[in-house]
Amino acid sequence: MSSKEEVRALFRTCALAILNTGNDQDDVNKLLSAYEDFEIEVVPEARGPKIAVRNAPGSAFVDGNMIRGIQDHLFSVLRDIVYVDHVSKSGLYDLGSSEGITEVVFDILRNANIVQPNLKPDLVVCWGGHSIDRVEYDYTKEVGYELGLRGLNIGTGCGPGAMKGPMKGAAIGHSKQQIEKRRYIGITEPGIIAAEAPNPIVNELVILPDIEKRLEAFVRLAHSIVVFPGGAGTAEEVLYLLSVLMNEKNAEIPYSLVLTAPAERADYFESLDRFIRATLGETATRHYEIVTGDPEKVAQTVRRGVERVRRHRMKTQDAYGFNWDLTIDHKLQLPFDPSHENMAALKLNSSLPPHELASELRCAFSGIVAGNVKAAGIERVEKHGPFIINGEAALMDEMARLLDSFIAQKRMKIDVDNYEPCWRLGDKQ
């Protein structure tokens, strides 16, 4: 397949995901097979490009007219895919260096107008699962409402569940405070967008080329991060951030990280906290605070954290809109290919420095996410069987306990009662 055909195929898949917004389905293969006859074409016109679609999901239209927000997102997809293709071929960036990758992430965000000058620090990134129950969803709305009342804007992975709830709550809080600049930023990547299509509240959408650049965008854009219950993907995000924060080069950089859940669902972070303590050590817990069942306290804690970040950025003259000072290891920036060989070769051993072990664990959970909801990962598991994950016996026991708790809490996939794991814990070293 030529480069141009690859870009066209990628645009088609992402566009179909956008047009499927609002339909709770996280199986990309079912989506693609349901709309095999879907067609999309960019038609050049004197006043700018026009997008023509055929055989698209009916939910994207009202009385025969495409919903305006979905129109905007389609052009965002076109903008980002074309720009990323240009960046990758331009030769302007040293993609073999950490600095070069960070510059690419920044330029993609700037081109999408996500990074804007002269804005005060106010962006709270919210992480959490797309497959959550009503109790958890309502709680994310309550937290979002308290954040909105305090003038804080929201960024998420843009999908349903814990990515939608904070935006919905914040929208009400913003309305009550009559705030004009309301930002509901959705940050995604092609491998996940079909499983987590942008929710209807997202008003700024950006597509990064892979999960690693997406994660870097999250942590460099955020002035605080709030994590709600989720599944393997949420664990991946937390482990990624801990790998960054535990790096001694970042010891003097303030960062606000709050883990929160409704009182009825405290078991999620109890399990994750136990796993972190057992694998990464007690020092890892210094980088986050757990708040249970108290949306107001979450928002107050976040507000104080954002203020600490503002004072530090002012002191160091770092940009408000993008955290340049944060050191992210080059390995964390390189795309991890969740093949069976790479999953089996992960170094899951407590002899590693904690921040490096966190990075390896992040890759393990990234592979599980791929096997659950990403087209390539699902295909690999169907063809070759579950991923085999090897490692130190104590670490494997902790992973087994955590993953079993996710399955018991039905956090792996939407509306799947008899979940079949896409992994198997193998040799214990």
CORDA-V646789 format. One record per helix or strand of 3 or more residues. SS is the DSSP state (helix for helix, strand for strand). FROM is the first residue (numbers start at 0). LEN is the number of residues. If there is no record, write none. Layout:
[[SS FROM LEN] [SS FROM LEN]]
This chain:
[[helix 2 17] [helix 27 7] [strand 38 5] [strand 49 5] [helix 57 3] [helix 67 23] [helix 97 14] [strand 122 5] [helix 133 16] [strand 152 4] [helix 160 3] [helix 164 12] [strand 183 6] [helix 189 4] [strand 203 5] [helix 210 11] [strand 223 4] [helix 231 14] [helix 247 3] [strand 256 5] [helix 262 3] [helix 266 14] [helix 281 6] [strand 288 4] [helix 294 22] [helix 329 4] [helix 339 5] [helix 353 20] [helix 374 10] [strand 386 5] [helix 392 16] [strand 422 6]]
